[in-house]
Amino acid sequence: MATAIPSKPKRILMTADTVGGVWTYAIELARALEPFGVEILIATMGAPLSVAQRREAEELPHVAVAESKYQLEWMDEPWEDVDAAGTWLLKLARRFKADLVHLNGYVHAALPWNVPVLVVAHSCVLSWWQAVKGKPAPARYREYRRRVSLGMRAADFVVAPTAAMLAMIDDNYGFSAPEQVIANGRAASDFTVGEKRPEIFCAGRLWDEAKNIGILDRVAPQLSWPIVVAGHTQRPDGEVAKFRHLRMLGQVSTARVATELASASIYAAPA
């Protein structure tokens, strides 16, 4: 039987990776929880925090960050790091006296927590392969499937931004915990409309095939307007995605993204 999620948690341990949109999600959620008197410890994995990310966390007085470089469960052969990260997370939870663990991943839900565990399904390797490659993930992801399945069976509550994502997680791994769809969103107060320029803007994890940034690079020479893109270009293996015809901003702060959105006439999302 699933452990009941507390209706008013006071101390939340939340995991976040620093190489994609999960960091933005974690900061946005933490900011929204501030009026409720919640203290949050964000445990980061994947890569060191950028200057902009560190500044975002420091602006929230109820948020602390525990930083690591442990590989993430969706990376190639990450299991030694994933296990070490699990030991680290259990220690953090005890030291912080968390009354809820919020995981933005799957595998660590199977750890021996003594508090309820909420798992948020943002994406997964098996559904990525099916959607992007048009075929099932190769056999090398068998251990990933096994470990994610164990995590999902141990979760006390499961959230996803869409009903489709919940269904894909259930189809691929199975779970019996209560579930809820909570759509992604941003605080409207962070974004305004400015004077528009003849410019197309795009933001995301630019190296990820699923984001389909390559199609913008192909059409850019046919357009009279520039295409400006913001986001990571370096893959976890160190290889850098290269684009010939886009105006690259690199990884930028939320404030810079808001500025670009305010002035761009078109936002392109070719994922």
N, C-alpha and C positions, 0 to 999 in steps of 0.2 A: 504493500500500500504506500502511495506517495506521501511524503511528509508535507504538512500544510505550509504554504508560504505565509509568513507573517504579514498581516494587513498593514502594519506600520513599522517596517524595519528601521533600526536606528544606525546600524553600522554594516555597510555593504562592502564586501570584497568583490571587485569587478575586474575581469581580465579584458585586455585589449591588445590587439596587434598594432604596430606603428607603421605598417606598410600598405594600408588600404583605408577604406571608408569606415572601418570599425572604430578607429580613433575618433573620428568626427562624431559618430553615433554615441560613443561613450561620454565625450565632453558635453554633447547636447543634452543627453539624459541626466548627467550629473548636475548641469546647470538648472534643469527643470526641477530637480529634487531638492535644491537648496531651500526653498521656502518651507519644506516639511521637516527641517531640522535633522536631515540625514547626513551622517559622515560617511565618506566614500574613500576607499583605498583602491586606486587603479593599478593593477599589476600588468606591466607591459612586457611584451615579448616580440621577437622578430628582428628588431634593429633598435639602435639607440634613438631616443627622442630627438627630433629636430629642434632648432631654436624656436620656431613658431609653435610647435607642439608643447614645448616646455613652458612657453609664455602663456598659452591657453590654460594649462593646468594651474599655474601660479596665480592666475586671476580669480580662481575659485577658492575661497578661504576654507570651505568644508571638504576639500579634496586634497589627498596626498597621493604621491606616485611612488611605487616601487618599480625600479627599472631593471630590465634584464635583456640579454641578447639571445635567449634560448630560441632555437628554431621552432617554427609553428608546425602543427600537425599535418598541414597540407603540403609542406615542403618535401623535397626528396630526402629519403632516409633520415628522418628527424628523430627516431624513437629514443635514442640515448638522451638527447636534449629534452624531449617531451617528458621522459621519466624524471629527469633532474628537475624540470620545471614543476612537476607535480609535488615533489618533496618540498620545494621552495614555497609553493602556493599553500600547502598545508601549514607550514610554519608561519607564513604571513597571516593566515586566517586565525590561528591561535593567538598570535601576538596582538593582532588588531581587535580580537574578540568580536569577530563578525557574527551577526545573527542571520545573515543571508549571503550566499555566494551566487553571484551573477556571472555566468560564463558566456562569453561571446565566441565559444568554440564548443567542441563536443567531448573529446577524449577524457578530459580531466573531471567530467561529471562522475566517472566511475571511482574516483578516489574516496577514501573513508572519511568523508566530511561528517561532522556531528551537528550540522545545521542544514536547513533546506537549500536545494540547488536549483536555480533557474537557468535554463539553457536557451539562448537566443540563436536561431538558425538564420544566419545571414546568407550563406552560400555553402556549397560542399563540392568536393572533388568529383564524385560520381555524377552528379547532375551537371556539373561544368563540362565534363567529357561528352556526355550525351548531347548537350545543347550546342557546344562549340564544334566538336569533332564529328557529331552525328553517329556515334557508336559508343558502346560501353567502355568504361575505363579499362586499361590493360591490367594484366595479372599482377604487376608490381604493386598495385594498390589494394591487394587482398588484405594486408595487415591493417591498412587504413580503414577498410570496411569493417574489419573485425573490431578494432578499437573504438571506432565511432559507434558501432552497434552497442557495445558494452556501455558506453557513456550515455547513449540515448535511453537504454533500459534503466539506468540508474537515476535519470533526471526526475525531479519532483514536479516540474512545470516546464512547458515548452512554448516558446513564443517565436513567431516569424512575421516578417512584414507583409506577407501575402498568404492567402489560402493555398495557392499553387506551391509555394515553398514548403509549407507544412506537409502537403500531400507528397511531395518529392522526398522529403526526409523520411516520412513514414514508409513509403514504398521501398526506399533503398536500405533502411536500417531498422525500422520498426520501433515504436515506443507506445507506452500505455498511459503515460502521465497526462494530466489535464493540459489543454492547449488553448492558445488564444492568438488571434491575428492582431498585431499592433502595427499600423502602417508607419513607415519612416517619415520623418518630417523635420523641419527646421523652424526656429523662432522667427516669425515674420518681421519682428523688430530689427533683426540683423541685416535686413535687405531693403533697399530702396530703389526707386527708379530714377535714373539720372538722364542727362542729355545723351541721346543715342548717337553712336558712330557707325559708319559702314563697316561692321566687323562681325565675325562669327566666333563664338566662344565655346569651348568644350573643356571639361575637367574630369579627371578620373585617374585610375591606375593605368597609365598609358602603355605599359609593357604587356598587359593582360590581353590575350587574343579576344577574350569575350567582350572587351570594350570596343573592339572593331575600329580603332583609331586609324588603321591603315587605309580604310576607305576614304577618310577625310584627306589623307595625304595624296591619294590618287586623284581626287577631284579638284584639289586646291589650284593646280595650274590653269584650270578652266574657268576659275572665278575671278571677278574683279575685286572682290573683298578678301582681305586676309583672314585666315583661320588661326586663332590664338588658342593655345591649349595649355592647361596647367596640370601638373601631377608628376608622379614618379615615372622615370623611364628605365631605371635599373632593375632588372629581375633579381630574385633572391640568389641566383647562382652567379651574379656579378655581371652578366651580359647586359648590354644597354640596347634598348630598342631605338632604332634610328628612323627619323622621318626627314624627308628632304624639303618639303614644301610648307611646313607648318611653322608658325612663330611660337617657339617654346619658352614658357615661363619657368619651368621646373616646379618643384614643390613650393607652394606659397601658403600664406596664412588664410584663415577664413575671411578676414577683413579684405584681403586682396581679391579673393574670389568674389566677394560681394561687390567690390568696386568694378570688376570686370563684367559681372552680370548686369550691373546698373547701366553700363554704357554700351554693351553689345546689343546689336539689333536682332541677332539670332543666337539661340542656344542650340547646339547640335548634340544629340545623344544617340550615337549610332550603335550602341551595345546590342 
